[in-house]
Amino acid sequence: MFEIRKRRTAVAAAAIGVSAALALTGCAGGGSEPAATYDPNEKVTLNFAFWGNDVRADLYDQAFAAFNEEYPNITVNSSFLGFPEFWEKRQTEAAGGGLPDVMQFDYSYLRQYSENGLLLDLDPYLGSTIETDAIADNILGIGVVDGTTTGIATSTNAWGLYTNPKLLEQVGVAGYEGGGSWDDYAEWMKEVTTAGSAQGISGGTDWTGRIQNFEIQLRAEGAELFSEDGEPGFDKARLAEFWEQGAEVRDPAITIPQQRLEEIYPLSGFDAAQTASELTWDNFGAGYLGNLGEGYTELGLVAPPVTKEGAKDLYLKPSMLHTISAKTDHPEAAATLVNFLVNSPEVGAIFGTNRGLPASETQLEGADLGGLDAQIRDYEESIQDRLGDAPPVPIVGAGTLEEKFRQIGQELGFGTLTVDEAVDQFFNEMDVVLNQ
């Protein structure tokens, strides 16, 4: 189950577990003229929504406290959910025309919400309310859809492989060195699971439940998930081949059983110290350490397996962006909050790399990159030879397809779908998304 907490600077959000079609309503603010700045004498309340956990919520609390020292007239009410539930709620709100004023936003949904006119045009605020001198042009360009800026990247991150040194020491297995083939990784997981079986420790999780692992395999072959025009870069046979890899590693002698993952949700196997590795975005490290708790002080972070040596399969992406609802009653105050969250050195010191490496130089300067933060910076430097161009801005419906991929992965894990049935389900969903 997901979690919502009422915080000092937060209000509780209702748990809504339904998906709704995005309303084709709202209009982006706009014009090329600079926007007005907020009135410092006006009392303003902004609703802010993000996905995350208690660790990230505490960091946002600190950031809002620092923000209020500079802007005491702006009250920020924040709420958070797990990632899938966050987007279910946003879709429901979008259909009803009630998105929060400011949102932590995922790249995979940016085109969808932008083209539906649900996000504020930020161009009038750039260079004035939202400072841009410290943000590289290519990073600013991440938030541009059809020539309009609707999101500001907070940070960048890359796909990586986390390991748990404490668990590995406990079971007497050396850490994974990084890279290598997918078979190499499967063999390592099997070694860990064999050594840790009596302690309930597995080597990792079935990697075919994450669309990002499919993506980096495609990129190694010179393809993409989707082209700029929304054409898929794979056919049914290629997807079946990927999910068949899961048939080989879903063996409980290699990876954690799906039933155990369900029992510990919303924690992952890695969060719960039941798996010794996890393929994910590199900015997840702080959250992992927070959930692992006392006694866990370090993580390993290495490159994921590679399908073809020498491939440019990895890339830097915005770990998240900040966006503003097109219907906010306080666009100037909302833009002021976005600027603080993106550029403030204080926020850099508070978050470190919890949201990824800061995209703003001023925020990066404020971040004390020691420990895990420095490890993430060093990791991204270590994979330079595997970094290629970022893929096109995700197609409309990319987030829906990512979630469908995850759900199918769960069903494959339970054995309730065959690979052929899974492929047909995904292609049917993709056909609906691409032709809606």
LOMAR-699840 format. One record per residue (C-alpha): residue number from 1; residue in one letter; x, y, z. Coordinates in steps of 0.02 Angstrom, whole numbers, plus 50000, padded with zeros to 5 digits. Layout:
! residues N
{node NUM, "A", {X, Y, Z}};
...
***
This chain:
! residues 436
{node 1, "M", {50000, 50000, 50000}};
{node 2, "F", {50055, 50177, 49971}};
{node 3, "E", {50085, 50307, 50104}};
{node 4, "I", {50034, 50487, 50129}};
{node 5, "R", {50083, 50587, 50282}};
{node 6, "K", {50023, 50753, 50348}};
{node 7, "R", {50177, 50857, 50383}};
{node 8, "R", {50218, 51024, 50463}};
{node 9, "T", {50218, 51102, 50290}};
{node 10, "A", {50100, 50976, 50213}};
{node 11, "V", {49919, 50929, 50199}};
{node 12, "A", {49860, 50752, 50175}};
{node 13, "A", {49805, 50702, 50001}};
{node 14, "A", {49664, 50580, 49973}};
{node 15, "A", {49714, 50408, 49910}};
{node 16, "I", {49638, 50383, 49739}};
{node 17, "G", {49674, 50221, 49650}};
{node 18, "V", {49588, 50252, 49485}};
{node 19, "S", {49654, 50312, 49319}};
{node 20, "A", {49560, 50438, 49215}};
{node 21, "A", {49585, 50510, 49043}};
{node 22, "L", {49679, 50673, 49045}};
{node 23, "A", {49566, 50820, 49018}};
{node 24, "L", {49603, 50919, 48863}};
{node 25, "T", {49576, 51077, 48961}};
{node 26, "G", {49682, 51216, 49030}};
{node 27, "C", {49788, 51335, 48932}};
{node 28, "A", {49970, 51371, 48954}};
{node 29, "G", {50017, 51544, 49010}};
{node 30, "G", {50122, 51626, 48881}};
{node 31, "G", {50180, 51768, 48776}};
{node 32, "S", {50359, 51819, 48748}};
{node 33, "E", {50353, 51965, 48868}};
{node 34, "P", {50433, 51937, 49040}};
{node 35, "A", {50305, 51893, 49172}};
{node 36, "A", {50269, 51999, 49324}};
{node 37, "T", {50352, 51953, 49488}};
{node 38, "Y", {50249, 51905, 49640}};
{node 39, "D", {50183, 52032, 49765}};
{node 40, "P", {50283, 52010, 49927}};
{node 41, "N", {50138, 52081, 50027}};
{node 42, "E", {50012, 51954, 49964}};
{node 43, "K", {49981, 51800, 50069}};
{node 44, "V", {49990, 51650, 49953}};
{node 45, "T", {49965, 51464, 49979}};
{node 46, "L", {50038, 51341, 49854}};
{node 47, "N", {50004, 51155, 49843}};
{node 48, "F", {50157, 51051, 49801}};
{node 49, "A", {50154, 50866, 49756}};
{node 50, "F", {50296, 50743, 49739}};
{node 51, "W", {50331, 50556, 49738}};
{node 52, "G", {50454, 50484, 49860}};
{node 53, "N", {50469, 50420, 50037}};
{node 54, "D", {50494, 50485, 50214}};
{node 55, "V", {50676, 50527, 50177}};
{node 56, "R", {50632, 50640, 50030}};
{node 57, "A", {50485, 50714, 50126}};
{node 58, "D", {50602, 50768, 50267}};
{node 59, "L", {50718, 50849, 50139}};
{node 60, "Y", {50575, 50946, 50062}};
{node 61, "D", {50521, 51002, 50236}};
{node 62, "Q", {50694, 51076, 50262}};
{node 63, "A", {50691, 51158, 50089}};
{node 64, "F", {50521, 51238, 50121}};
{node 65, "A", {50580, 51302, 50290}};
{node 66, "A", {50728, 51385, 50204}};
{node 67, "F", {50611, 51453, 50070}};
{node 68, "N", {50497, 51529, 50201}};
{node 69, "E", {50641, 51622, 50280}};
{node 70, "E", {50661, 51715, 50116}};
{node 71, "Y", {50477, 51717, 50064}};
{node 72, "P", {50375, 51717, 50225}};
{node 73, "N", {50215, 51763, 50134}};
{node 74, "I", {50211, 51600, 50032}};
{node 75, "T", {50146, 51446, 50122}};
{node 76, "V", {50184, 51278, 50042}};
{node 77, "N", {50070, 51130, 50076}};
{node 78, "S", {50152, 50970, 50015}};
{node 79, "S", {50096, 50790, 49992}};
{node 80, "F", {50180, 50634, 49926}};
{node 81, "L", {50140, 50461, 49861}};
{node 82, "G", {50231, 50312, 49788}};
{node 83, "F", {50273, 50332, 49603}};
{node 84, "P", {50128, 50232, 49526}};
{node 85, "E", {49998, 50307, 49643}};
{node 86, "F", {50066, 50482, 49615}};
{node 87, "W", {50025, 50472, 49429}};
{node 88, "E", {49856, 50390, 49458}};
{node 89, "K", {49809, 50539, 49566}};
{node 90, "R", {49879, 50666, 49442}};
{node 91, "Q", {49777, 50588, 49301}};
{node 92, "T", {49620, 50597, 49406}};
{node 93, "E", {49656, 50779, 49451}};
{node 94, "A", {49694, 50822, 49270}};
{node 95, "A", {49527, 50752, 49215}};
{node 96, "G", {49443, 50862, 49344}};
{node 97, "G", {49550, 51016, 49311}};
{node 98, "G", {49630, 51021, 49483}};
{node 99, "L", {49818, 50989, 49472}};
{node 100, "P", {49928, 51052, 49615}};
{node 101, "D", {50009, 51223, 49589}};
{node 102, "V", {50185, 51151, 49580}};
{node 103, "M", {50235, 50971, 49545}};
{node 104, "Q", {50387, 50862, 49547}};
{node 105, "F", {50374, 50790, 49372}};
{node 106, "D", {50437, 50639, 49277}};
{node 107, "Y", {50509, 50656, 49102}};
{node 108, "S", {50401, 50515, 49035}};
{node 109, "Y", {50242, 50617, 49066}};
{node 110, "L", {50304, 50787, 49007}};
{node 111, "R", {50244, 50779, 48827}};
{node 112, "Q", {50076, 50707, 48877}};
{node 113, "Y", {50033, 50844, 49000}};
{node 114, "S", {50113, 50982, 48897}};
{node 115, "E", {50019, 50942, 48737}};
{node 116, "N", {49857, 50933, 48835}};
{node 117, "G", {49883, 51113, 48893}};
{node 118, "L", {49894, 51064, 49076}};
{node 119, "L", {50063, 51143, 49114}};
{node 120, "L", {50108, 51327, 49125}};
{node 121, "D", {50219, 51403, 48990}};
{node 122, "L", {50376, 51448, 49088}};
{node 123, "D", {50463, 51547, 48950}};
{node 124, "P", {50402, 51717, 49016}};
{node 125, "Y", {50485, 51679, 49183}};
{node 126, "L", {50653, 51619, 49116}};
{node 127, "G", {50797, 51738, 49148}};
{node 128, "S", {50694, 51838, 49272}};
{node 129, "T", {50596, 51747, 49407}};
{node 130, "I", {50677, 51583, 49358}};
{node 131, "E", {50865, 51611, 49345}};
{node 132, "T", {50945, 51522, 49198}};
{node 133, "D", {51127, 51578, 49197}};
{node 134, "A", {51181, 51429, 49302}};
{node 135, "I", {51089, 51299, 49195}};
{node 136, "A", {51165, 51236, 49032}};
{node 137, "D", {51062, 51261, 48875}};
{node 138, "N", {51051, 51075, 48841}};
{node 139, "I", {50981, 51049, 49016}};
{node 140, "L", {50854, 51189, 48992}};
{node 141, "G", {50808, 51109, 48827}};
{node 142, "I", {50754, 50951, 48919}};
{node 143, "G", {50596, 51040, 48975}};
{node 144, "V", {50546, 51104, 48802}};
{node 145, "V", {50400, 51022, 48713}};
{node 146, "D", {50347, 51087, 48541}};
{node 147, "G", {50448, 51246, 48567}};
{node 148, "T", {50378, 51289, 48739}};
{node 149, "T", {50465, 51267, 48906}};
{node 150, "T", {50347, 51178, 49025}};
{node 151, "G", {50472, 51099, 49145}};
{node 152, "I", {50638, 51141, 49228}};
{node 153, "A", {50755, 50996, 49263}};
{node 154, "T", {50812, 50989, 49443}};
{node 155, "S", {50951, 50867, 49411}};
{node 156, "T", {51017, 50729, 49300}};
{node 157, "N", {51047, 50545, 49331}};
{node 158, "A", {51096, 50385, 49243}};
{node 159, "W", {51046, 50202, 49251}};
{node 160, "G", {51157, 50102, 49367}};
{node 161, "L", {51174, 49946, 49473}};
{node 162, "Y", {51170, 49965, 49662}};
{node 163, "T", {51241, 49830, 49776}};
{node 164, "N", {51235, 49807, 49964}};
{node 165, "P", {51412, 49779, 50034}};
{node 166, "K", {51349, 49732, 50207}};
{node 167, "L", {51238, 49592, 50142}};
{node 168, "L", {51375, 49531, 50027}};
{node 169, "E", {51498, 49523, 50171}};
{node 170, "Q", {51366, 49433, 50272}};
{node 171, "V", {51346, 49296, 50141}};
{node 172, "G", {51530, 49294, 50093}};
{node 173, "V", {51516, 49344, 49910}};
{node 174, "A", {51619, 49479, 49824}};
{node 175, "G", {51528, 49629, 49749}};
{node 176, "Y", {51481, 49632, 49566}};
{node 177, "E", {51616, 49725, 49469}};
{node 178, "G", {51499, 49807, 49346}};
{node 179, "G", {51475, 49790, 49159}};
{node 180, "G", {51495, 49614, 49093}};
{node 181, "S", {51355, 49521, 49008}};
{node 182, "W", {51179, 49491, 49072}};
{node 183, "D", {51226, 49308, 49092}};
{node 184, "D", {51374, 49363, 49200}};
{node 185, "Y", {51255, 49461, 49311}};
{node 186, "A", {51133, 49314, 49323}};
{node 187, "E", {51275, 49199, 49375}};
{node 188, "W", {51329, 49322, 49510}};
{node 189, "M", {51150, 49335, 49575}};
{node 190, "K", {51139, 49146, 49583}};
{node 191, "E", {51300, 49139, 49684}};
{node 192, "V", {51230, 49266, 49808}};
{node 193, "T", {51061, 49179, 49822}};
{node 194, "T", {51143, 49011, 49852}};
{node 195, "A", {51255, 49082, 49988}};
{node 196, "G", {51116, 49183, 50068}};
{node 197, "S", {50968, 49063, 50056}};
{node 198, "A", {50970, 49018, 50240}};
{node 199, "Q", {50963, 49204, 50284}};
{node 200, "G", {50827, 49248, 50160}};
{node 201, "I", {50946, 49347, 50050}};
{node 202, "S", {50934, 49342, 49860}};
{node 203, "G", {51054, 49409, 49730}};
{node 204, "G", {50930, 49528, 49650}};
{node 205, "T", {50766, 49548, 49556}};
{node 206, "D", {50706, 49492, 49385}};
{node 207, "W", {50773, 49633, 49276}};
{node 208, "T", {50641, 49609, 49141}};
{node 209, "G", {50510, 49696, 49247}};
{node 210, "R", {50589, 49865, 49209}};
{node 211, "I", {50568, 49946, 49039}};
{node 212, "Q", {50732, 50040, 49063}};
{node 213, "N", {50829, 49876, 49053}};
{node 214, "F", {50742, 49838, 48889}};
{node 215, "E", {50785, 50014, 48831}};
{node 216, "I", {50972, 50000, 48863}};
{node 217, "Q", {50975, 49833, 48773}};
{node 218, "L", {50890, 49914, 48622}};
{node 219, "R", {51010, 50062, 48628}};
{node 220, "A", {51157, 49942, 48626}};
{node 221, "E", {51087, 49876, 48462}};
{node 222, "G", {51069, 50050, 48388}};
{node 223, "A", {50882, 50066, 48419}};
{node 224, "E", {50770, 50166, 48537}};
{node 225, "L", {50609, 50124, 48627}};
{node 226, "F", {50520, 50254, 48521}};
{node 227, "S", {50571, 50375, 48385}};
{node 228, "E", {50533, 50562, 48387}};
{node 229, "D", {50378, 50519, 48284}};
{node 230, "G", {50320, 50389, 48409}};
{node 231, "E", {50368, 50236, 48309}};
{node 232, "P", {50422, 50087, 48417}};
{node 233, "G", {50601, 50029, 48391}};
{node 234, "F", {50559, 49846, 48423}};
{node 235, "D", {50440, 49711, 48365}};
{node 236, "K", {50350, 49570, 48455}};
{node 237, "A", {50494, 49449, 48429}};
{node 238, "R", {50620, 49567, 48511}};
{node 239, "L", {50508, 49598, 48661}};
{node 240, "A", {50476, 49412, 48679}};
{node 241, "E", {50663, 49382, 48676}};
{node 242, "F", {50685, 49508, 48818}};
{node 243, "W", {50548, 49432, 48927}};
{node 244, "E", {50617, 49258, 48895}};
{node 245, "Q", {50774, 49317, 48986}};
{node 246, "G", {50661, 49337, 49137}};
{node 247, "A", {50601, 49158, 49118}};
{node 248, "E", {50781, 49107, 49149}};
{node 249, "V", {50813, 49220, 49300}};
{node 250, "R", {50644, 49209, 49387}};
{node 251, "D", {50704, 49047, 49464}};
{node 252, "P", {50703, 49073, 49655}};
{node 253, "A", {50878, 49001, 49652}};
{node 254, "I", {50930, 49162, 49563}};
{node 255, "T", {50811, 49305, 49608}};
{node 256, "I", {50688, 49350, 49745}};
{node 257, "P", {50514, 49274, 49717}};
{node 258, "Q", {50375, 49392, 49664}};
{node 259, "Q", {50269, 49341, 49813}};
{node 260, "R", {50402, 49403, 49934}};
{node 261, "L", {50409, 49568, 49840}};
{node 262, "E", {50221, 49587, 49862}};
{node 263, "E", {50234, 49552, 50048}};
{node 264, "I", {50361, 49691, 50079}};
{node 265, "Y", {50285, 49822, 49961}};
{node 266, "P", {50303, 49974, 49957}};
{node 267, "L", {50483, 49930, 50000}};
{node 268, "S", {50583, 49845, 49863}};
{node 269, "G", {50687, 49691, 49897}};
{node 270, "F", {50840, 49804, 49903}};
{node 271, "D", {50759, 49928, 50025}};
{node 272, "A", {50711, 49784, 50138}};
{node 273, "A", {50887, 49707, 50139}};
{node 274, "Q", {50821, 49550, 50054}};
{node 275, "T", {50914, 49573, 49889}};
{node 276, "A", {51097, 49618, 49867}};
{node 277, "S", {51077, 49716, 49705}};
{node 278, "E", {50956, 49829, 49612}};
{node 279, "L", {50957, 49903, 49436}};
{node 280, "T", {50888, 50079, 49446}};
{node 281, "W", {50924, 50265, 49426}};
{node 282, "D", {51078, 50320, 49521}};
{node 283, "N", {50987, 50452, 49624}};
{node 284, "F", {50892, 50316, 49720}};
{node 285, "G", {51040, 50286, 49835}};
{node 286, "A", {50993, 50406, 49975}};
{node 287, "G", {50818, 50335, 49983}};
{node 288, "Y", {50889, 50159, 49993}};
{node 289, "L", {51004, 50203, 50138}};
{node 290, "G", {50861, 50291, 50226}};
{node 291, "N", {50747, 50141, 50211}};
{node 292, "L", {50883, 50015, 50254}};
{node 293, "G", {50909, 50109, 50416}};
{node 294, "E", {51039, 50099, 50552}};
{node 295, "G", {51184, 49985, 50517}};
{node 296, "Y", {51188, 50018, 50330}};
{node 297, "T", {51310, 50157, 50292}};
{node 298, "E", {51368, 50124, 50115}};
{node 299, "L", {51313, 50054, 49948}};
{node 300, "G", {51405, 49993, 49795}};
{node 301, "L", {51366, 50078, 49629}};
{node 302, "V", {51431, 50006, 49465}};
{node 303, "A", {51384, 50003, 49282}};
{node 304, "P", {51242, 49887, 49229}};
{node 305, "P", {51274, 49738, 49115}};
{node 306, "V", {51301, 49780, 48932}};
{node 307, "T", {51225, 49691, 48783}};
{node 308, "K", {51363, 49740, 48662}};
{node 309, "E", {51535, 49799, 48715}};
{node 310, "G", {51574, 49975, 48657}};
{node 311, "A", {51390, 50022, 48645}};
{node 312, "K", {51325, 50194, 48691}};
{node 313, "D", {51181, 50118, 48784}};
{node 314, "L", {51173, 50233, 48936}};
{node 315, "Y", {51124, 50417, 48942}};
{node 316, "L", {51095, 50560, 49063}};
{node 317, "K", {50914, 50604, 49089}};
{node 318, "P", {50825, 50726, 49201}};
{node 319, "S", {50798, 50632, 49362}};
{node 320, "M", {50647, 50743, 49382}};
{node 321, "L", {50582, 50914, 49334}};
{node 322, "H", {50474, 51045, 49416}};
{node 323, "T", {50317, 51103, 49328}};
{node 324, "I", {50174, 51222, 49366}};
{node 325, "S", {49990, 51193, 49334}};
{node 326, "A", {49921, 51300, 49192}};
{node 327, "K", {49773, 51339, 49306}};
{node 328, "T", {49870, 51397, 49459}};
{node 329, "D", {49800, 51556, 49535}};
{node 330, "H", {49976, 51611, 49583}};
{node 331, "P", {50095, 51586, 49435}};
{node 332, "E", {50224, 51714, 49495}};
{node 333, "A", {50235, 51638, 49669}};
{node 334, "A", {50241, 51464, 49594}};
{node 335, "A", {50384, 51515, 49479}};
{node 336, "T", {50474, 51590, 49629}};
{node 337, "L", {50461, 51422, 49719}};
{node 338, "V", {50523, 51327, 49566}};
{node 339, "N", {50673, 51445, 49552}};
{node 340, "F", {50717, 51415, 49735}};
{node 341, "L", {50702, 51226, 49720}};
{node 342, "V", {50808, 51222, 49563}};
{node 343, "N", {50941, 51355, 49596}};
{node 344, "S", {50960, 51382, 49783}};
{node 345, "P", {51129, 51328, 49857}};
{node 346, "E", {51035, 51292, 50019}};
{node 347, "V", {50927, 51165, 49929}};
{node 348, "G", {51085, 51089, 49855}};
{node 349, "A", {51156, 51068, 50030}};
{node 350, "I", {50993, 50991, 50091}};
{node 351, "F", {50960, 50867, 49950}};
{node 352, "G", {51135, 50820, 49894}};
{node 353, "T", {51101, 50693, 49756}};
{node 354, "N", {50932, 50632, 49820}};
{node 355, "R", {50856, 50704, 49660}};
{node 356, "G", {51011, 50667, 49556}};
{node 357, "L", {51162, 50777, 49524}};
{node 358, "P", {51099, 50958, 49530}};
{node 359, "A", {51073, 51032, 49357}};
{node 360, "S", {51107, 51210, 49417}};
{node 361, "E", {51288, 51257, 49447}};
{node 362, "T", {51240, 51367, 49594}};
{node 363, "Q", {51145, 51224, 49674}};
{node 364, "L", {51287, 51103, 49638}};
{node 365, "E", {51408, 51222, 49724}};
{node 366, "G", {51298, 51218, 49878}};
{node 367, "A", {51295, 51028, 49884}};
{node 368, "D", {51426, 50946, 49994}};
{node 369, "L", {51461, 50795, 49885}};
{node 370, "G", {51536, 50678, 50011}};
{node 371, "G", {51495, 50495, 50039}};
{node 372, "L", {51359, 50430, 49925}};
{node 373, "D", {51340, 50598, 49836}};
{node 374, "A", {51522, 50595, 49782}};
{node 375, "Q", {51502, 50413, 49735}};
{node 376, "I", {51360, 50457, 49615}};
{node 377, "R", {51462, 50598, 49539}};
{node 378, "D", {51610, 50479, 49517}};
{node 379, "Y", {51496, 50345, 49445}};
{node 380, "E", {51430, 50462, 49309}};
{node 381, "E", {51608, 50508, 49266}};
{node 382, "S", {51655, 50323, 49256}};
{node 383, "I", {51523, 50283, 49125}};
{node 384, "Q", {51570, 50422, 49003}};
{node 385, "D", {51621, 50295, 48872}};
{node 386, "R", {51446, 50219, 48878}};
{node 387, "L", {51349, 50382, 48876}};
{node 388, "G", {51258, 50419, 48713}};
{node 389, "D", {51133, 50553, 48662}};
{node 390, "A", {50975, 50559, 48766}};
{node 391, "P", {50822, 50485, 48681}};
{node 392, "P", {50684, 50597, 48612}};
{node 393, "V", {50561, 50675, 48734}};
{node 394, "P", {50450, 50528, 48783}};
{node 395, "I", {50294, 50501, 48680}};
{node 396, "V", {50122, 50544, 48747}};
{node 397, "G", {50074, 50395, 48854}};
{node 398, "A", {50253, 50342, 48893}};
{node 399, "G", {50216, 50340, 49079}};
{node 400, "T", {50062, 50231, 49050}};
{node 401, "L", {50165, 50109, 48949}};
{node 402, "E", {50303, 50105, 49080}};
{node 403, "E", {50176, 50062, 49214}};
{node 404, "K", {50096, 49929, 49103}};
{node 405, "F", {50269, 49854, 49076}};
{node 406, "R", {50295, 49847, 49264}};
{node 407, "Q", {50125, 49766, 49294}};
{node 408, "I", {50157, 49635, 49161}};
{node 409, "G", {50325, 49600, 49242}};
{node 410, "Q", {50234, 49564, 49405}};
{node 411, "E", {50115, 49443, 49319}};
{node 412, "L", {50260, 49355, 49234}};
{node 413, "G", {50339, 49341, 49404}};
{node 414, "F", {50183, 49258, 49474}};
{node 415, "G", {50170, 49145, 49322}};
{node 416, "T", {49995, 49206, 49279}};
{node 417, "L", {50047, 49255, 49102}};
{node 418, "T", {50150, 49168, 48970}};
{node 419, "V", {50279, 49271, 48876}};
{node 420, "D", {50173, 49266, 48718}};
{node 421, "E", {50021, 49327, 48815}};
{node 422, "A", {50125, 49464, 48895}};
{node 423, "V", {50188, 49523, 48725}};
{node 424, "D", {50012, 49528, 48654}};
{node 425, "Q", {49950, 49626, 48806}};
{node 426, "F", {50087, 49755, 48790}};
{node 427, "F", {50066, 49777, 48604}};
{node 428, "N", {49877, 49796, 48625}};
{node 429, "E", {49908, 49931, 48757}};
{node 430, "M", {50039, 50013, 48647}};
{node 431, "D", {49919, 50015, 48500}};
{node 432, "V", {49790, 50106, 48606}};
{node 433, "V", {49917, 50232, 48672}};
{node 434, "L", {49995, 50270, 48502}};
{node 435, "N", {49829, 50290, 48414}};
{node 436, "Q", {49728, 50384, 48543}};
***
